[in-house]
Amino acid sequence: MNPLSFFPSLRLAWRLVSFASFAAVLAGCAGVKVTAVSNDDYLTLRRGDVLTTGNLGTSSIAALQVVGSDEKGCLAQFLACRNALENTTGLDDEQRLSALAELWLKEAQDGRNSMAPQSRTDAYLESARYAYAYLFLTARLPGQRALEDRQTQVRDYYNFSVQQALTEVFERYHGHPPSPEHPQGNFRIVTGRWTVTGQMKDVRLADDRQLPKELIPAASLSFGGLRNQYRRDGVGAELVAVTAKRVVSKDSDELPWSETPFPAITALAHFPGKTLEEVLSTYEVEVIGYDPYRHDSVEIHGVEVPLAANFTSGYGLWLARSGFARQSLLTLVGRGEVLERPHVYMLQPFDPDRRIIVMLHGLASSPEAWINVANEVLGDEELRRNFQIWQVYYPTNLPIAVNNQAIRQAIEQTLRNFDPQGEAKASHDMVLVGHSMGGVLSRLMVSSSGERLWDAMLSDFDIKGARVQKVKASLGPYLYFEPLPQVSRAVFAAAPHRGTPFAENRISRWAAGLVRMPVSMLTRFKEVTQALVDPNSAAPVALRRPLNSIDNLSNQDPFVKAAADLPISLYVRYHSIIGNHTPNLEVLLSSDGVVPYASSHLPGAESELVVPSWHSVQETPQAIVEIRRVLHEHLKGLKPSPANDTGSP
């Protein structure tokens, strides 16, 4: 007798179990299991792809499954798999094109070390072509897919593939281009199956007589010392063209200015054809280089799209390769390749429609003093649209009066070169930003000397008779000046307008003894001294110690004392940023560790910000925010241009 007959409920349960087992066998154990996915896994599943994980993304894997393949099998039989994707009716255009773009990119990436260079370049161009077709030649416009992860991925495939193809072609043909240079910057190159034509006429290089020495992907650069890296999302390969191996060299003095030797370029690859079929059948590509400072967007197949850009990499590379820090110290003591006169470095090619910010560093310093200030200005979209930055590198071993005259000349000569008529927007309403001794120089450039400096000279020296005109002829350029008419605003950071007792301490006096001036300047000073000193009397006390920049920063220096009260132009608005490194003292008695508050404070300033900081206050976040605020205020106060006040084309 079956024991289950005594328990009806057990008999029912047994039958259910038997039925379930039988059904499972018939169904081949089919079923769906549910497991929880972590946040990290969720993002990997949604956004992981060949560029982020090295493996195909979920969209491409899904497309492969439609044609009965998988990642490993497809890559093993790449030609057959590609043909299956191209000819299947089970996928729409977007699914097919995006999968092919990623597959070609995977092929190129996996073959970095094993493929022939031209075959690898071909693969990158194929990836760029399929991505291009997906973005601009499918039924839906890019704006209709704006929130889709897949479009962002495919845009990145396009940008990366164009970047890699161009840099590889450049490296292969660098130094021996296959076709003669064209006066408008056009070129034609045959690589593998592809014919690459292009034009770079929108990109102005510092030396337009030569091809770039390097073409560097901006994404490959990382910089220590820069708090942020600023870029703009969009379409295009972000590149830096290198036109000089060194920023500072003996040739730097040939002209008082130079445009950046590391201009930013955004390159687009256009594939000829009006239809999807025409684009997919071509092996021609046209590359166009754009200046991302001048163009925010471009039109491709009737669609306006943002142009990708990197605004930090060129600037960071310029600083990293400059040698400024070493040379500025060597110049101070008269060693190495001594800088003899000021030089204006333009951080981008001259743009007549952007106002100019001139930055002046301090003693024993260089443009590196503005590392994060300049970068943060470039990172502010409104400021970037409206301003261009000039950084003046000058020999800080020279007296302030000499640098004041020489820097004025360098700025005016630069403006005359690029805007001879003085009619461009760039030649008006310039902004000076100076730190420490650069702040003193900035103040002199917006001040009127009148007779004050000459009178001070007469009081210190016994100059009479015929010697008066001789001295005036020698010292007139340094003692008589008017405000730079192009400047309408200035920012002074930690500027010792009335000098500092720090310049009189033992260490400073020792350092002053090490300062050496160029031979050319010593010769000039010898002539001036001969004019100043009465040959029938002993030399005045003022000439018994070295006449150099450290002496000029002393609160006992006659020039600084006389210059401290020179009137600032009524047309110039000015602002003060002051460091406070003595928090236990009241503000009026405070100091930044080098310059007392009383010396940095200027009556009549539109604003004054005191920041808890050592002397290098300009690099603090508070000071940078304040400088940006002042620049925005400057823009608001300008009269709108009838054409276009944004500075954009």
C-alpha positions in Angstrom: 0.0 0.0 0.0 1.3 3.5 -0.9 1.9 5.4 2.3 1.0 8.6 0.5 -2.6 7.4 0.2 -3.1 8.2 3.9 -2.1 11.9 3.4 -4.0 13.6 0.6 -2.1 16.9 1.0 1.2 15.1 0.5 -0.1 13.4 -2.6 -1.0 16.8 -4.1 2.4 18.3 -3.3 4.1 15.3 -4.9 2.1 15.7 -8.1 3.0 19.4 -8.3 6.7 18.7 -7.9 6.6 16.0 -10.6 4.7 18.3 -12.9 7.2 21.1 -12.4 10.1 18.8 -13.1 8.5 17.5 -16.2 7.7 21.0 -17.5 11.3 22.1 -16.8 12.6 19.2 -18.9 10.3 20.1 -21.8 11.3 23.8 -21.6 15.0 23.0 -21.6 15.3 24.6 -18.1 14.4 28.0 -19.6 13.8 30.9 -17.1 14.8 34.4 -16.0 16.7 35.0 -12.9 16.8 38.4 -11.2 19.8 39.8 -9.4 20.5 43.2 -7.9 23.0 45.4 -9.8 25.2 47.8 -7.9 25.5 51.5 -8.9 29.0 50.9 -10.3 27.8 47.9 -12.3 24.8 49.9 -13.6 27.1 52.7 -14.9 29.5 50.1 -16.5 26.6 48.3 -18.2 25.1 51.5 -19.5 28.2 53.5 -20.4 31.1 51.1 -20.6 32.5 50.8 -24.1 35.8 50.3 -26.1 37.1 53.7 -24.9 36.4 53.3 -21.2 36.7 49.5 -20.6 38.5 48.2 -23.7 35.4 46.1 -24.5 32.4 46.6 -26.7 29.5 48.4 -25.1 26.1 46.8 -24.5 24.6 48.4 -27.7 27.2 46.9 -30.0 26.9 43.5 -28.2 23.2 43.6 -28.7 23.7 44.3 -32.4 26.0 41.4 -32.7 23.5 39.1 -31.1 21.0 40.0 -33.8 23.4 38.6 -36.5 24.2 35.6 -34.3 27.6 36.6 -33.2 29.4 37.9 -30.1 32.5 40.1 -29.4 35.1 37.4 -29.5 33.6 35.7 -32.5 33.1 38.9 -34.5 36.7 40.1 -33.9 38.0 36.6 -35.0 36.0 36.8 -38.2 36.0 40.6 -38.6 35.3 40.8 -42.3 32.4 38.3 -42.2 31.0 39.9 -39.1 31.2 43.4 -40.6 29.4 42.3 -43.7 26.7 40.7 -41.6 26.1 43.9 -39.7 26.1 46.0 -42.9 23.5 43.8 -44.7 21.1 42.6 -42.0 17.6 43.9 -42.0 17.2 43.3 -38.3 19.0 46.5 -37.3 18.1 50.1 -38.0 20.7 52.6 -39.3 21.5 54.0 -35.9 22.2 50.5 -34.4 24.2 49.3 -37.3 26.3 52.4 -37.8 27.1 52.9 -34.1 28.1 49.2 -33.8 30.4 49.4 -36.9 32.0 52.6 -35.6 32.8 50.9 -32.3 34.0 47.7 -34.0 36.4 49.6 -36.3 37.7 51.5 -33.3 38.2 48.2 -31.4 40.1 46.8 -34.4 42.4 49.9 -34.5 43.0 49.9 -30.7 43.7 46.1 -30.6 46.1 46.5 -33.5 48.2 49.3 -32.1 51.2 47.1 -31.9 50.6 44.5 -34.5 49.0 46.3 -37.4 50.9 48.2 -40.1 50.7 51.9 -39.5 48.7 52.6 -42.6 46.2 49.8 -41.8 45.7 51.2 -38.4 45.1 54.7 -39.7 42.6 53.1 -42.2 40.7 51.5 -39.3 40.5 54.8 -37.4 39.2 56.6 -40.5 36.6 53.8 -41.0 35.5 54.3 -37.4 35.3 58.1 -37.9 33.2 57.6 -41.1 30.6 55.3 -39.5 30.4 57.6 -36.4 30.0 60.6 -38.8 27.2 58.8 -40.7 25.4 58.0 -37.4 25.6 61.5 -36.1 24.6 63.4 -39.2 23.0 61.1 -41.8 20.4 59.0 -40.0 16.7 59.9 -39.7 16.9 61.5 -36.3 18.9 64.7 -35.9 21.6 65.0 -33.1 19.3 67.2 -31.1 16.6 64.5 -31.0 19.2 62.1 -29.4 20.7 64.8 -27.1 20.0 62.9 -23.9 21.0 59.4 -25.1 24.2 57.8 -23.8 24.8 56.1 -27.1 25.1 59.4 -29.0 27.7 60.6 -26.5 29.7 57.4 -27.0 29.5 57.6 -30.8 30.6 61.3 -30.7 33.6 60.2 -28.7 34.4 57.5 -31.2 34.4 60.1 -33.9 36.5 62.6 -32.0 39.0 60.0 -30.8 39.4 58.3 -34.2 39.9 61.7 -36.0 42.5 62.6 -33.4 44.4 59.3 -33.8 44.2 59.3 -37.6 45.5 62.8 -37.9 48.4 62.5 -35.4 49.5 59.2 -37.0 49.5 60.7 -40.5 51.3 63.8 -39.1 54.0 61.6 -37.6 54.5 59.6 -40.8 54.8 62.6 -43.1 56.3 65.1 -40.6 59.3 66.9 -42.2 58.6 65.5 -45.7 55.0 66.3 -46.7 53.9 64.3 -49.8 52.6 67.4 -51.6 54.0 71.0 -51.8 52.7 73.4 -49.2 49.8 75.5 -50.4 49.8 79.3 -49.7 46.3 78.9 -48.1 47.3 76.0 -45.9 45.8 73.2 -48.0 47.3 69.8 -48.2 46.7 66.4 -49.9 48.0 63.0 -48.5 47.3 59.4 -49.7 47.5 56.9 -46.8 46.4 53.3 -47.5 43.0 53.3 -49.1 42.3 56.8 -48.1 43.0 60.2 -49.7 43.2 62.9 -47.0 42.8 66.5 -48.1 42.5 69.5 -45.8 42.8 73.1 -45.0 44.2 74.9 -42.0 43.6 78.5 -43.1 41.5 79.2 -40.0 44.5 78.3 -37.8 47.2 80.9 -37.5 50.6 79.5 -36.3 53.2 81.6 -34.6 55.6 80.8 -37.5 53.5 80.5 -40.6 56.7 79.8 -42.7 57.0 76.3 -41.2 54.8 73.3 -40.5 54.2 72.4 -36.8 57.0 70.5 -35.2 54.5 68.4 -33.2 50.8 67.7 -33.2 49.7 66.6 -29.7 46.3 65.3 -28.6 45.1 67.6 -25.8 43.6 64.7 -23.9 47.0 63.1 -23.6 48.3 66.0 -21.5 48.0 66.4 -17.7 49.5 69.2 -15.7 50.6 69.5 -12.1 50.2 73.0 -10.7 47.0 73.8 -12.6 43.9 73.5 -10.4 41.5 72.9 -13.3 41.6 72.0 -17.0 39.0 73.7 -19.1 37.4 72.4 -22.2 34.2 72.6 -24.2 32.2 69.5 -25.1 31.4 69.1 -28.8 32.5 67.6 -32.1 36.1 67.5 -33.2 39.6 66.3 -32.3 41.2 68.6 -29.6 44.9 69.1 -30.6 47.8 71.3 -29.7 50.2 72.4 -32.5 53.8 72.8 -31.4 55.7 75.4 -33.5 58.7 75.9 -31.3 60.6 73.6 -28.9 61.5 76.4 -26.6 59.5 79.4 -25.5 62.4 81.6 -24.4 65.6 81.7 -26.4 68.1 84.1 -27.8 65.7 84.8 -30.7 63.1 86.1 -28.2 64.5 89.6 -28.4 64.2 90.0 -32.1 60.7 91.3 -31.7 59.0 92.6 -28.5 56.1 90.2 -29.0 55.3 86.6 -30.0 52.1 84.7 -30.5 51.7 81.4 -28.7 53.9 78.7 -30.1 51.3 76.2 -28.8 47.9 77.2 -30.4 44.8 75.1 -29.8 43.3 73.4 -32.8 40.0 71.6 -33.2 40.0 69.3 -36.3 36.9 68.0 -38.1 36.9 65.2 -40.7 34.2 65.6 -43.4 33.3 62.7 -45.6 32.0 63.8 -49.0 28.5 62.8 -50.0 24.9 64.0 -49.5 23.4 60.7 -48.7 24.2 57.8 -46.3 25.1 55.6 -49.3 27.5 58.1 -50.8 29.3 58.7 -47.5 29.7 55.0 -46.8 31.1 54.3 -50.3 33.9 57.0 -50.3 37.5 56.7 -49.4 38.1 60.4 -49.3 38.1 62.6 -46.2 38.5 66.4 -45.9 40.1 67.6 -42.7 39.4 71.2 -41.6 41.3 72.8 -38.7 39.5 75.5 -36.6 40.6 78.0 -34.0 38.3 77.1 -31.1 38.7 80.6 -29.6 37.0 82.1 -32.7 34.4 79.4 -33.4 31.9 78.0 -30.8 30.0 75.9 -33.3 30.1 74.6 -36.9 27.5 73.5 -39.4 27.7 69.9 -40.7 25.0 68.6 -43.1 22.8 71.5 -42.2 23.0 70.9 -38.5 24.7 73.4 -36.2 26.7 71.5 -33.6 29.1 72.7 -30.8 32.8 72.6 -31.6 34.9 70.8 -29.1 37.8 72.7 -27.6 40.5 72.5 -24.9 41.5 75.8 -23.5 44.0 74.7 -20.9 46.4 72.3 -22.7 48.1 74.8 -25.0 48.6 77.2 -22.0 49.8 74.4 -19.8 52.3 73.2 -22.4 53.6 76.7 -22.9 54.3 77.0 -19.2 55.8 73.5 -18.9 58.2 74.1 -21.8 59.0 77.7 -21.0 62.0 77.5 -18.7 60.7 80.7 -17.1 61.4 79.8 -13.4 65.1 79.1 -14.0 65.7 81.9 -16.4 64.0 84.6 -14.2 66.4 83.7 -11.3 69.5 83.5 -13.6 68.6 86.9 -15.2 68.4 88.5 -11.8 72.0 87.6 -11.1 73.2 88.1 -14.7 73.8 84.5 -15.6 72.5 82.2 -18.4 70.6 83.6 -21.4 69.9 86.9 -19.8 66.7 88.6 -20.6 67.6 92.2 -21.6 64.2 93.7 -22.4 60.5 93.1 -21.9 58.7 90.6 -24.1 54.9 90.3 -24.7 53.7 86.8 -24.9 50.2 86.4 -26.4 48.4 83.3 -25.1 46.4 83.0 -28.3 46.7 84.5 -31.9 45.8 88.1 -31.9 42.1 88.7 -32.1 41.0 92.3 -33.0 37.6 91.7 -31.5 38.7 90.8 -28.0 39.8 93.2 -25.3 43.3 92.7 -23.9 44.3 91.8 -20.4 48.0 92.5 -19.7 49.5 90.6 -16.8 52.7 91.8 -15.1 54.6 89.6 -12.7 56.8 90.6 -9.8 60.5 90.6 -8.7 62.5 87.5 -9.6 59.3 86.0 -11.1 57.8 85.3 -14.6 54.5 84.6 -16.3 54.3 81.5 -14.1 53.1 83.9 -11.4 49.7 83.8 -13.3 49.4 80.1 -13.7 45.9 79.7 -12.3 44.7 83.3 -12.8 45.1 83.0 -16.5 43.7 79.5 -16.6 40.6 80.6 -14.7 40.0 83.5 -17.0 40.3 81.1 -20.0 37.9 78.8 -18.2 35.2 81.4 -17.8 33.2 81.3 -21.0 32.1 85.0 -21.0 35.6 86.2 -20.2 37.1 83.9 -22.8 34.7 85.2 -25.5 35.6 88.8 -24.7 39.2 88.9 -23.6 42.6 87.8 -24.8 45.6 87.5 -22.4 49.0 89.1 -22.9 51.7 88.3 -20.3 54.7 90.5 -20.1 58.0 88.8 -19.2 60.5 91.5 -18.2 64.0 91.6 -16.6 63.3 92.2 -12.9 67.0 93.1 -12.3 66.4 96.5 -14.0 65.3 99.7 -12.2 61.5 100.3 -12.2 61.9 103.5 -14.2 63.7 101.6 -17.0 61.1 98.7 -17.1 58.2 101.2 -17.0 59.5 102.9 -20.2 60.5 99.6 -21.9 57.2 97.8 -21.1 55.2 100.7 -22.4 57.2 100.6 -25.7 56.7 96.8 -26.0 52.9 97.0 -25.5 52.6 99.9 -27.9 54.8 98.3 -30.6 52.8 95.1 -30.3 49.5 97.0 -30.8 50.9 98.9 -33.8 52.0 95.7 -35.4 48.6 94.0 -35.2 46.3 97.1 -35.3 48.3 99.9 -37.1 45.3 102.2 -37.2 44.3 101.6 -33.6 40.7 101.1 -34.6 40.2 97.5 -33.4 38.3 96.7 -30.2 41.5 95.1 -28.8 43.2 98.5 -28.8 40.8 100.1 -26.4 39.8 99.6 -22.8 42.7 97.3 -21.9 43.0 95.9 -18.4 46.3 95.8 -16.5 46.8 93.2 -13.8 50.0 93.5 -11.8 51.4 91.6 -8.8 54.1 93.0 -6.5 56.6 95.0 -8.5 54.3 94.4 -11.5 51.6 96.2 -9.6 53.9 99.2 -9.1 54.7 99.2 -12.8 51.0 98.9 -13.7 50.3 101.9 -11.5 53.0 103.9 -13.3 51.5 103.0 -16.6 48.2 104.7 -15.7 49.8 107.7 -14.0 51.0 111.1 -15.1 54.5 112.1 -14.0 54.2 115.8 -14.6 57.4 117.5 -13.2 57.4 115.5 -9.9 60.0 112.9 -10.7 62.3 115.5 -12.4 61.9 117.8 -9.4 62.8 115.0 -7.0 65.9 114.3 -9.1 66.9 118.0 -8.9 66.5 117.9 -5.2 68.8 114.9 -4.8 71.5 116.0 -7.2 73.2 119.3 -7.7 72.4 119.8 -11.3 73.0 123.3 -12.8 73.7 125.1 -15.9 74.5 123.2 -19.1 74.2 119.9 -17.3 70.5 120.3 -16.9 69.7 119.7 -20.6 72.2 116.9 -20.8 70.6 115.1 -17.9 67.1 115.7 -19.2 68.1 114.2 -22.5 69.4 111.1 -20.8 66.7 110.7 -18.1 63.7 112.3 -19.8 62.2 109.0 -21.2 62.3 107.5 -17.6 61.1 110.6 -15.7 58.4 112.0 -18.0 55.4 109.9 -19.0 51.6 109.9 -19.4 49.0 107.2 -18.8 48.8 104.6 -21.5 45.7 105.8 -23.5 44.6 102.2 -24.3 44.1 101.2 -20.6 40.9 102.0 -18.7 41.1 99.6 -15.7 43.8 98.1 -13.5 44.1 95.6 -10.7 47.0 95.9 -8.2 47.8 92.7 -6.2 50.2 93.0 -3.2 51.8 96.1 -4.9 54.3 98.0 -2.7 53.3 101.4 -4.1 55.2 103.2 -1.3 58.0 100.6 -1.1 58.6 98.1 1.7 61.0 98.0 4.7 61.5 94.3 3.7 63.9 95.6 1.0 66.2 97.0 3.7 66.7 93.9 5.8 70.0 92.0 5.8 68.8 89.3 3.5 67.4 91.7 1.0 70.6 93.8 1.1 72.6 90.7 0.5 70.4 89.7 -2.4 70.6 93.2 -3.8 74.4 92.8 -3.9 74.0 89.7 -6.2 71.8 91.5 -8.7 73.6 92.0 -12.0 72.4 94.1 -15.0 73.1 93.4 -18.7 76.2 95.0 -20.1 74.1 97.1 -22.5 72.3 98.6 -19.5 75.5 99.2 -17.5 76.8 101.2 -20.5 73.7 103.3 -20.5 73.8 103.8 -16.7 77.5 104.9 -17.0 76.4 107.7 -19.4 73.6 108.7 -17.1 75.9 108.7 -14.1 78.4 110.9 -15.8 75.7 113.3 -16.6 74.4 113.3 -13.0 77.6 113.6 -11.2 79.5 117.0 -11.1 83.0 116.1 -12.0 84.2 118.7 -9.5 82.4 117.1 -6.6 82.2 113.8 -4.8 79.5 111.3 -6.0 76.2 111.7 -4.1 75.3 109.1 -1.5 72.4 107.9 -3.6 74.9 106.3 -6.0 77.0 104.5 -3.5 74.9 101.4 -3.4 73.6 99.4 -6.4 70.9 101.0 -8.5 68.6 98.0 -9.2 65.1 96.7 -8.8 65.5 95.5 -5.1 66.7 99.1 -4.2 63.6 100.5 -6.0 61.3 98.4 -3.8 62.7 100.0 -0.6 60.5 102.4 1.2 63.6 104.7 1.4 64.1 104.7 -2.4 63.8 108.3 -3.8 62.1 107.2 -7.0 59.4 105.1 -5.3 58.8 107.9 -2.7 58.4 110.4 -5.5 56.2 108.1 -7.7 53.9 107.1 -4.8 51.8 110.2 -5.2 51.6 110.5 -8.9 48.0 111.1 -10.0 46.3 108.2 -11.7 44.3 109.0 -14.9 40.7 110.0 -14.2 39.7 107.6 -17.0 41.1 104.6 -15.3 39.2 102.6 -12.6 41.5 100.6 -10.3 41.2 97.9 -7.7 43.4 96.6 -4.9 43.9 93.0 -3.7 46.0 92.9 -0.5 47.4 89.9 1.4 47.3 89.7 5.2 49.8 87.4 6.8 49.6 89.0 10.2 46.1 88.1 11.4 46.8 89.2 15.0 47.3 92.8 13.9 44.6 95.2 12.9 44.3 95.7 9.1 46.0 99.1 9.1 49.1 97.7 10.7 49.0 94.3 8.8 51.4 93.0 6.2 51.5 90.1 3.7 54.9 89.2 5.0 56.7 91.3 2.5 54.6 94.4 1.8 52.7 96.4 4.5 49.1 97.1 4.0 49.8 100.9 4.2 52.0 100.5 1.1 49.5 98.4 -0.9 46.5 100.6 0.0 45.5 103.1 -2.6 42.9 105.9 -1.9 40.4 106.1 -4.7 40.3 102.4 -5.5 36.9 101.2 -6.6 37.3 98.1 -4.5 39.8 96.7 -2.0 39.9 93.1 -1.0 42.1 91.9 1.9 42.8 88.2 1.7 44.3 86.0 4.5 47.5 85.2 2.5 51.2 85.5 2.1 52.7 87.8 -0.5 51.6 85.6 -3.5 48.0 86.6 -2.9 47.2 86.6 -6.7 47.1 82.8 -6.7 44.6 82.4 -3.9 41.0 81.4 -4.9 39.6 84.6 -3.3 41.9 86.8 -5.4 41.1 84.9 -8.6 37.4 85.2 -7.9 37.9 88.9 -7.3 39.8 89.4 -10.6 37.1 87.6 -12.5 34.5 89.8 -10.8 36.4 92.9 -11.8 36.7 91.7 -15.4 33.0 91.0 -15.6 32.3 94.4 -14.2 34.6 95.9 -16.8 32.6 94.2 -19.6 29.3 95.5 -18.2 30.6 99.1 -18.2 31.7 99.1 -21.8 29.5 100.5 -24.5 28.1 97.7 -26.7 29.6 97.4 -30.1 27.1 97.9 -33.0 28.3 94.7 -34.7 28.9 92.1 -32.0 30.1 92.8 -28.5 30.8 89.2 -27.6 34.0 89.0 -29.6 32.7 85.9 -31.3 32.7 85.8 -35.1 
